[in-house]
Amino acid sequence: MVVDLTDPDAPGGVIAAAVGVFGGVDVLVNNAGGPPPGATLPRLSFMAPDDADWRSMIEFNLLSAVRAVPAVVPVMLERGGGAIVNVSTASARAPGAMNADYAAAKAGLNVLTKALSEEYAPQGIRVNTVSPGPVRTPWWTDEGGAADVLATAFGTDRESVLDHVAAEAMHLSSGRLADPQEVADVVALLVSPRSGSTTGADYAVDGGFLKEV
């Protein structure tokens, strides 16, 4: 089902459609994130986004989840519980000069995760966060994407950014961008019964970007 998740009615519409097809919902993964439609990241300074940019960033990266959760919680409660994973970013815990609007929106998502877990874990709904670092997705690899922006900033080329420059600049212990499947695997673990006592947690899949204990 293709929808624009910045439309306030869209998240609820997706949940309703899933209930109509499957009779219920056991898992919700809020994975909308990154540049809103029409935006290019990274933005290299706090001064780069204007008020409209901030609004669209928050709509896409935070409010899409805020609107999906109240639609799915009653459905999950009727079935005795469920699992929600909010896909955030390591930058929400280690913000820098780049992408301040993105990091702030995702930091709000982290707080939302904790609040939801506190309220609904006793009722059988586990809520966790997965926080990727840089992942080799079209956001990075497409023409005009993050690799091209950084290539211009660093005076190099796209492939060099993807192969080593970005990892070096972000001090990734792994020395490389993550593969999308590596993020998906952690999401799958968190929504499975094997994580039945895990709630309110934030799992970094960031190649060692976060250094703090």
Secondary structure, DSSP 8 states (H G I E B T S, - for coil): ----TTSTTHHHHHHHHHHHHHSS-SEEEE---SS-TT--S---STTSS-HHHHHHHHIIIIIHHHHHHHHHHHHHHHTT-EEEEEE--GGGTS--STTHHHHHHHHHHHHHHHHHHHHHGGGTEEEEEEEE-SB-SHHHHSTTSHHHHHHHHHTS-HHHIIIIIHHHHTT-TTSS-B-HHHHHHHHHHHHSGGGTT--S-EEEESTT-----
